[in-house]
Amino acid sequence: MKKIIAIACLIIVALSGNLMAKTGFEVNVLFPFGVSLGTYTGNTAKNVKSDAGFEFGIHVIPGYYLGISNIGLGIGLDIGYQKDVFAFGVKGVQGRYGASFDSFNLGLMPRIDVGFISISVGGGFKFPIAGLMYSKINSDSIGSASMYDTKTIYREFNKPFIPYVKVALDFILPLNLTAGIYISYDIPFMESKTYDFKLSSVDLGAQLGIRF
């Protein structure tokens, strides 16, 4: 019992330095990774089913925050790289189809810290700079993929950027580390010029970070 109490006291002491919200500029580096559930908007959407893909990124969020006791309020500029996947299938047909993009991310992330809990709600735009469209008919097939550079993306898509909204819940750990979860939605805005579809997705995942 004494050991449990001693460990609990050490944890409280370690966290106590993080509970007092600080005022001033801060840079938050985040590493999100998770599952993207692709959705499809268009005349053929009734024949399309959602599929899952893996996404990841690295985001740098510089911002200014105002601390009052153990409560912090502020806003940061969300700048980073994001690997987005829009995966789907066709009902009644084996196989996987979709697109993936390497995107430059730019947005705003207002944040509130209460004790060791941090909540962020924001959004912005992703600007694809490279990617590919892929298809695989079944598990035995090799499949096919078409690589896209920035010029091809602008040629193949109207409005070649992806609006998004995001909500994140993080826990502030010792040494200014953070760990949490997020959910985001890529709004169906980027539209193919050749085919009648817009790509969107719901993204669920975890994120690790460090604050400076």
Secondary structure by P-SEA (a helix, b strand, c coil): caaaaaaaaaaaaaacccccccccbbbbbbbbbbccccccccccccccccbbbbbcbbbbbbbbbbbcccbbbbbbbbbbcccccbbbbccccccccccccbbbbbbcccccccccbbbbbcbbbbbbcccccccccccccbbbbbbbcaaaaaaccccccccccbbbbbbbccccbbbbccccccccccccccccbbbbbbbbbccccccc
